[in-house]
Amino acid sequence: MPQSLAHLALHVVFSTKDRKAWIEPSSFREELHAFLGGVLRGHQCPPLAVGGTGDHVHFLCLLSRTITVADLVRVVKRAVTVWARQHGPEHAGFQWQNGYGAFSVSASNEDHVRAYIVRQEAHHGKMDYKAELRELLARHGVAYDEQYVWD
C-alpha cells in the first residue's frame, strides 16, 4: 500500500497534581478544554471530545500517525500548564500528575465515549476520580500497582 492510513481513536485521562481542584471555576475549565482541543488539532490529533471536572481532564481524539501517545500527552500537559499559569495568580502553581491513562476506542464505541466525556460533571456526582480511573483500568484489562498510580 503506497499510502499510510489510520483511524486510531484514543481516550486519555489524567488529573491535576494530588487531585487539587486547579481547573476551577467552570468558566476557566471551559477555556482550558477549548485550549487543549486546539493543542490536539495543532498536532494533527483532531479532538472528538474534551471534558472533565475541577481535578482532571478526559479527551477523545484521533491519534495522528506521526506522534506517539506518550509524546502527545507530554505536549498537551506542557502546553496547558503554561497556558493555565498565565491565567492569574490563583493558577500560578498549576500542575498535572506525572502519569496518565490512555485507552483505545473502537470506531463503534466512539459515540459512547464522547457522551461519557461530555457528562463528566454528572458522572462525578456519583464517583470520584480514583474510583473512575480504577474502573477504566479494569474495563480495559490494565494491570497496575496502586502504590504508583497516585501522585
Protein Blocks (a to p, Z undefined) as FASTA:
>chain_A
ZZdcdddddddddddehhiafbccfklmmmmmmmmmmmmmmnopacfbdcddfkbccddd
dddfkbcfklmmmmmmmmmmmmmmmnojklmmgccdfbdcdddddfklmmmmmmmmmmmm
mmmmmbcfklmmmmmmmmnopacdfklmpZZ
